[in-house]
Amino acid sequence: MASFGVVNVGHNHPRVIAAAKEQIDKQIHGAVGVTLHESILRLAEKLPGILPGAKDMFFFGNSGSEAVEGTLKLARNITKRPGIIAFTGSFHGRTFGAASITASKAAYRLNLEPFLPSTYFVPYADTYHSPHPNEPEKCVEESLNALQTVFDRVIAPSQVATIIVEPIQGEGGYVTPPKEFLKRLREICTHHGILLTFDEVWTGFGRTGEWFAAQSFNITPDVMAIGKSIASGFPLSAVCAQSDLMKKWDSTVHGTTFGGNPVSCAAANATIDIIRDEGMLANAKKSGSRLIQNLRDLQKKHPVIGDVRGVGLMIGMELILPGSNREPNPDAAKKVLTESLKQGLLLYPAGLRGHVIRFAPPLIVTEQQVDEGTRIVDKALSVV
Ligand SMILES: Cc1ncc(COP(=O)(O)O)c(C=O)c1O
């Protein structure tokens, strides 16, 4: 699980520890906006080299939710439009703005209303759960038709500031959309002057075998929220965009005390170097393909596996009632998790009913470890 996608380079990588210790000896806090410390400047120089579409200006925060808040504020502030469109199945975080656009489970929204006004949801292009599980094009059409209905009947596109989307849904069930879905969203946003925001908090820093899922799908969003693995466990996140966009913020409308902490930034610089130097993107692709293949082989043997999907090392295995029409099987999922844990393999559920088992190991996972993990899952499924 890489501690919920936070330690993509593995726990306590020696180079992360060394960089953090060195920075602690130099300076622990620097009030960004008043002073600019070296590690934040290095990070601001490094990030454009790994982000899609020459994003060269950043607002650094402390958590993924904070980055998402920043993207929403940026979108409203610079477009002067109120509307925010998100997707069912989304998870964007726990603060009020982020919770307002989260729709993976009603439990995340319980007793919190009213939420941020002018937020709207459209169905995500979730092929497996659509009425046409084998026809991704139809699923994309249905989602985009629903978006068009929102534009026609609820809020005109000229009033929409941003469409915010996870390029692969995490908490919602490790849902990989057809590439066409993201491509069409890009076109729609460009056409209407709406900012396309990718929440890459989960999908970032090599998880999908590229630096970001945007590159895996070859789509360039206008704005990105990144976090989690950015600093290998030190709190850090960022809103990322091109400077011509970022410079349009009204001054003083956004700010931070701790965001861009020097120690976190030093850890982030080390993290990026490690991912590059140790060939972790290639390993995520290689080990990820092997894991998908292994799980698909298990699917032939265990009818409880309804679907195996994913990109790189972000892989979901959905458990269903055998013989049913994709009926969720949370009991089986719970048992597989428990049995696997007994044998030393920590997995975690996702999806509306907790019936999708997610595989998100650190990017250092070897093919041998993938095979060993698969054997444990196989045994656990046999017990179920
Ligand atoms: C896609 C996505 N966005 C935002 C967040 C919120 O991040 P944080 O928990 O760091 O606030 C999460 C957390 O899991 C996430 O998966």
The ligand as a Gaussian input file, in Angstrom:
#p B3LYP/6-31G(d) Opt

LIG

0 1
 C       -7.182000      11.920000      -5.114000
 C       -7.012000      12.508000      -3.748000
 N       -7.085000      13.833000      -3.591000
 C       -6.937000      14.411000      -2.390000
 C       -6.705000      13.661000      -1.252000
 C       -6.551000      14.329000       0.070000
 O       -5.233000      14.285000       0.475000
 P       -4.857000      14.527000       2.029000
 O       -5.371000      13.350000       2.778000
 O       -3.350000      14.601000       2.000000
 O       -5.482000      15.798000       2.439000
 C       -6.621000      12.275000      -1.366000
 C       -6.378000      11.438000      -0.177000
 O       -6.409000      10.252000      -0.189000
 C       -6.776000      11.672000      -2.638000
 O       -6.720000      10.340000      -2.802000

